[in-house]
Structures are given as structure tokens and as C-alpha cells.
């Protein structure tokens, strides 16, 4: 047997998986196989494979029952492992990633680690990554290039890559080929395993890769380190929609809802701790509860229960229009601590493009939903996500998006140029909209959104609004900054003692992206 054939056989020997497509090294050699873990010798370094990303596995939506586990514990031998050491986490992407970072911080501090303000002083660095756009990945690889020199200066530095990028087959391959100084790669379903992965990476002195393609169980009672006045609470994980452009169903797995009693208990505890605002998180919060087999309990029911908790503001991210039902609209219309701001991603105003995106609703259905929301939720403020330049998008179809934006009257929108994501159906479509056309369309769309934001802010002139004061303005320490119930940014003069409180502000002037006002101490005293 030749050396090349022997290595091929070695790679194929583990659970029938051909690792050679991840690691195209002819000198790779199996060092050991035990307890489901395989160690390879590749280019002079040992690599321990616990599990690896697999798009086909990630797409499966089996009926296996998801367990809810309540007894998370730090391994006893790791309880003081980080004593005297520091960590630094850089987070990319959405609120879900921010919340994952809070969990990892909580675990690290239970290990004895403390946060480092400057990553150059850290003993452990984690990059919590995003895979939703190509430029998000480019930023991470750019950071890895910068971290290489730091790793050379500090050989004992532990460097890990986690988050959605780690769930992509091509990313793991690229890291192995070009960034061999990385110590850990773990996925979105493996976060609760962080203490064990640190232990394995440190004591084995090997690159440890553990990325589950099949989502894991729901782990309750994970430690979290939250900061500030606002808190994020996961109510569910994963997405089953499989929009043709989106990698999230592969990186986050199938939809799994937390038990309502666990969500309610967590939010009540946040109320006791004094948090002023809670955002309920999920890739598609409107699908919450649809996977329950023992109870009939939907997102509308959960939001109704949130109304009875003593937290001033409850909001949620993100909605899928297809699952936004009449019951939820009816509950949101009750007001109270349920804010009027609703983020409702449309992605395109063209039914033909929406079909190619596999969004499973039409332009007309979306506009009818908007009509219901505005009728049922007084003073509703809508924001959205829009992609321009999707494969096959014509000028007429883009004009349909512009006309929908005008008709809905969004106060703000996150706008993006389409970029293909490896492993998604859209990546196989002909990307036939020229780059210069995409850029021009994005500019036209942004100009329209900018105008709508300005007009929306002008309608606030003279109004008295409730503001959650978050801190000092970045540009003027004498000015405070905070947000209204509908998430508008407000600047006003006031004493630093107001930070962390709810105040009343009379709006006196407006800009495109924020509004200014006068703090009314008398109104605050009445409250």
C-alpha cells in the first residue's frame, strides 16, 4: 500500500467520514482513536477531531426528542483553572451571538478567569463569529491574521474560533490550511462544552475541533454574565424555514423551544435584578411552541404572560412574516410593557423574488399583515431587513421593493447586497446582477430609508416620550443618550445620575437617525 492510499484509509476509518476533504494533506497520519475522538498528525501538529461540520447532517430535521437538561455544572477539576488568568471575547453578528458571548463569559468567570480590556493582555481569546454575510467572515479571517503575531509573542495564549462560522465545512478547512495556530474550533451547539474543550486543548497541546451538525439538547441554568440595563433571553433555537440565501438553518439547527416555565422564571429573575428591558430572542420567535407535543402554547401566549412580569419593556427579535398570527397581534395590542416596535423582515417587495428566496409569502400577504398590525397595535413602528441584487432580480422587481418600502413606511431598515453563502441553494443560482447595479440599487434604497427615517423622526416633534437612559453620548459627555419604547435614539442634557433610569423627554429637534429633547424633571417626579 502506498503512503497516499494508507492515509486515505486512515481518514475513512473514523465513523465512515472522509476527513481528507477537510484536510488535504498527503502527510496526515492517524495518531490515536479512542472514545469517539481521533487525533491526526498534520504538518507537524496534532489535531484532535471530536466532531466536524456536515451540511447534509445539518439539513436533516429528524423527529428525535430534544431533552431539556437542568444540571449544568463546571467540572470539579476545572473550577480554579482560570484563576489569575484573563480572557477576551470579540463578538460578531446578531443578538443571538451577543447572548452566546454572555454565556461563555459566565462559564469563564466560574473557571476563575477575569475579563481583559485589551486582548493583548489576555490568556484566552475567543472570536464568536457570524456567517450571515461574506464580509462578516472576511473580518474574522482578517483578525486571525493580526492575532498570528500575538500568538508568536505569547505561545501560551489559547485562541479559539466559535459561533456560526465554525459550523461551515469550508471555514474549518480554511482554518486548517492557513491558520494552524488556532487552538480550538467549536460550534453553536457546543458552547456548554467550553470548559472541557479548554481542558483538552491545554493538556493535549493539540488543535481541538468539536462542531456538532446535529443540534444538541436544551441546556438550562448555564451561567451568564450580563452587563447594562438590557438583557437578552433565548426563547428558542434554530430555524426550519430554509430560505435559499440563508446559512442559519445549517449553523443553528432545527427549531427547538425552551419550556415556557423556564423562560418566565428567567425573565422574573431579571426583573428582581433590576433590568429595565428584556429582548426575547430566536431566529424565528413566531414559531415558538410549535414543536411542543404536550401543550398548546404559542408565542402569543408567552407574550401575554410577559405582560404580568414587572419589567418596563419587553421586545422580541426576529419575526418571520409567515408565522406572525392574529393572536400575537391581539396580545401586542394590549400594550403595557410590550413595546410597539416590531422588526418584520421582508427581504424583497417582489413576489417573484420572494418565491426564489423561498420566503413562502407574497408581497400581498406581507402588506395585509402590515395592515393588520397597524390596525391592532396602536402607534406600531416597523423596521425590516432587505436584500438587493438577489439572483435574477430585475429593475422592475427592485422597483417593487422601493414601492413596498414607501407603502409600509418603515422607520429603519437593515439593507444588504446579496452575497452567496456556500451550502445554500441560492449559491448554485446564477449571480447575474452586476456588482455596480447592486451598489446603485443599495444606494437608492438607503436614500429612501434615510428619508423615511427623517420623516418619522419629524413626527415626534413636540411629543413627550419615555426614554431609558443608557449612558453619555459618545461625542459629548454633557449629553445623555437613551432609547424610546420604539427604539429611537434620543439625546438630551441631564445629570449622570439619570443613567439607568426611565425619564420623560420633550422632543425639540430631529435628525435623520436620532432625535433631541429636553429632560422634564417634573414629569419624572410625577412618575
Secondary structure as the mmCIF struct_conf table of DSSP 4:
data_model
#
loop_
_struct_conf.conf_type_id
_struct_conf.id
_struct_conf.beg_label_comp_id
_struct_conf.beg_label_asym_id
_struct_conf.beg_label_seq_id
_struct_conf.end_label_comp_id
_struct_conf.end_label_asym_id
_struct_conf.end_label_seq_id
HELX_RH_AL_P HELX_RH_AL_P1 UNK A 3 UNK A 12
TURN_TY1_P TURN_TY1_P1 UNK A 13 UNK A 16
HELX_RH_3T_P HELX_RH_3T_P1 UNK A 19 UNK A 21
TURN_TY1_P TURN_TY1_P2 UNK A 22 UNK A 22
TURN_TY1_P TURN_TY1_P3 UNK A 26 UNK A 27
STRN STRN1 UNK A 29 UNK A 34
TURN_TY1_P TURN_TY1_P4 UNK A 35 UNK A 36
STRN STRN2 UNK A 37 UNK A 42
TURN_TY1_P TURN_TY1_P5 UNK A 43 UNK A 44
STRN STRN3 UNK A 45 UNK A 51
HELX_RH_AL_P HELX_RH_AL_P2 UNK A 55 UNK A 59
HELX_LH_PP_P HELX_LH_PP_P1 UNK A 64 UNK A 67
STRN STRN4 UNK A 68 UNK A 69
HELX_RH_3T_P HELX_RH_3T_P2 UNK A 76 UNK A 78
TURN_TY1_P TURN_TY1_P6 UNK A 79 UNK A 84
STRN STRN5 UNK A 86 UNK A 91
BEND BEND1 UNK A 93 UNK A 94
HELX_RH_AL_P HELX_RH_AL_P3 UNK A 95 UNK A 110
TURN_TY1_P TURN_TY1_P7 UNK A 111 UNK A 112
STRN STRN6 UNK A 114 UNK A 115
BEND BEND2 UNK A 117 UNK A 118
HELX_RH_3T_P HELX_RH_3T_P3 UNK A 119 UNK A 121
BEND BEND3 UNK A 123 UNK A 123
STRN STRN7 UNK A 124 UNK A 129
BEND BEND4 UNK A 132 UNK A 133
HELX_RH_AL_P HELX_RH_AL_P4 UNK A 134 UNK A 153
TURN_TY1_P TURN_TY1_P8 UNK A 155 UNK A 156
STRN STRN8 UNK A 158 UNK A 163
HELX_RH_3T_P HELX_RH_3T_P4 UNK A 164 UNK A 167
HELX_RH_AL_P HELX_RH_AL_P5 UNK A 169 UNK A 178
TURN_TY1_P TURN_TY1_P9 UNK A 180 UNK A 181
STRN STRN9 UNK A 184 UNK A 186
TURN_TY1_P TURN_TY1_P10 UNK A 188 UNK A 189
HELX_RH_3T_P HELX_RH_3T_P5 UNK A 191 UNK A 193
HELX_RH_AL_P HELX_RH_AL_P6 UNK A 194 UNK A 204
BEND BEND5 UNK A 206 UNK A 206
STRN STRN10 UNK A 207 UNK A 210
BEND BEND6 UNK A 213 UNK A 214
STRN STRN11 UNK A 218 UNK A 219
BEND BEND7 UNK A 221 UNK A 221
BEND BEND8 UNK A 228 UNK A 229
STRN STRN12 UNK A 230 UNK A 234
STRN STRN13 UNK A 236 UNK A 237
TURN_TY1_P TURN_TY1_P11 UNK A 244 UNK A 245
HELX_RH_AL_P HELX_RH_AL_P7 UNK A 248 UNK A 252
BEND BEND9 UNK A 254 UNK A 254
STRN STRN14 UNK A 256 UNK A 257
HELX_LH_PP_P HELX_LH_PP_P2 UNK A 258 UNK A 259
HELX_RH_AL_P HELX_RH_AL_P8 UNK A 260 UNK A 272
TURN_TY1_P TURN_TY1_P12 UNK A 273 UNK A 274
BEND BEND10 UNK A 276 UNK A 276
STRN STRN15 UNK A 277 UNK A 281
TURN_TY1_P TURN_TY1_P13 UNK A 283 UNK A 284
HELX_RH_3T_P HELX_RH_3T_P6 UNK A 285 UNK A 287
TURN_TY1_P TURN_TY1_P14 UNK A 288 UNK A 291
BEND BEND11 UNK A 293 UNK A 294
HELX_RH_AL_P HELX_RH_AL_P9 UNK A 299 UNK A 306
TURN_TY1_P TURN_TY1_P15 UNK A 307 UNK A 308
BEND BEND12 UNK A 309 UNK A 310
BEND BEND13 UNK A 312 UNK A 312
STRN STRN16 UNK A 313 UNK A 317
STRN STRN17 UNK A 319 UNK A 320
HELX_RH_3T_P HELX_RH_3T_P7 UNK A 321 UNK A 323
HELX_RH_AL_P HELX_RH_AL_P10 UNK A 326 UNK A 332
TURN_TY1_P TURN_TY1_P16 UNK A 333 UNK A 334
TURN_TY1_P TURN_TY1_P17 UNK A 336 UNK A 337
STRN STRN18 UNK A 338 UNK A 338
BEND BEND14 UNK A 340 UNK A 340
STRN STRN19 UNK A 341 UNK A 345
STRN STRN20 UNK A 347 UNK A 347
BEND BEND15 UNK A 349 UNK A 349
HELX_RH_AL_P HELX_RH_AL_P11 UNK A 351 UNK A 357
TURN_TY1_P TURN_TY1_P18 UNK A 358 UNK A 358
HELX_RH_AL_P HELX_RH_AL_P12 UNK A 363 UNK A 376
BEND BEND16 UNK A 377 UNK A 377
TURN_TY1_P TURN_TY1_P19 UNK A 378 UNK A 379
STRN STRN21 UNK A 381 UNK A 388
BEND BEND17 UNK A 389 UNK A 389
TURN_TY1_P TURN_TY1_P20 UNK A 391 UNK A 392
HELX_RH_AL_P HELX_RH_AL_P13 UNK A 395 UNK A 408
TURN_TY1_P TURN_TY1_P21 UNK A 409 UNK A 409
BEND BEND18 UNK A 411 UNK A 411
STRN STRN22 UNK A 412 UNK A 417
TURN_TY1_P TURN_TY1_P22 UNK A 422 UNK A 423
BEND BEND19 UNK A 424 UNK A 424
HELX_RH_3T_P HELX_RH_3T_P8 UNK A 425 UNK A 428
BEND BEND20 UNK A 429 UNK A 429
BEND BEND21 UNK A 433 UNK A 433
HELX_RH_AL_P HELX_RH_AL_P14 UNK A 435 UNK A 458
TURN_TY1_P TURN_TY1_P23 UNK A 459 UNK A 462
STRN STRN23 UNK A 464 UNK A 472
BEND BEND22 UNK A 474 UNK A 475
TURN_TY1_P TURN_TY1_P24 UNK A 477 UNK A 478
STRN STRN24 UNK A 479 UNK A 483
TURN_TY1_P TURN_TY1_P25 UNK A 485 UNK A 486
STRN STRN25 UNK A 489 UNK A 493
HELX_RH_3T_P HELX_RH_3T_P9 UNK A 496 UNK A 498
TURN_TY1_P TURN_TY1_P26 UNK A 499 UNK A 500
BEND BEND23 UNK A 501 UNK A 501
STRN STRN26 UNK A 502 UNK A 510
BEND BEND24 UNK A 512 UNK A 513
STRN STRN27 UNK A 515 UNK A 519
HELX_RH_AL_P HELX_RH_AL_P15 UNK A 521 UNK A 526
#
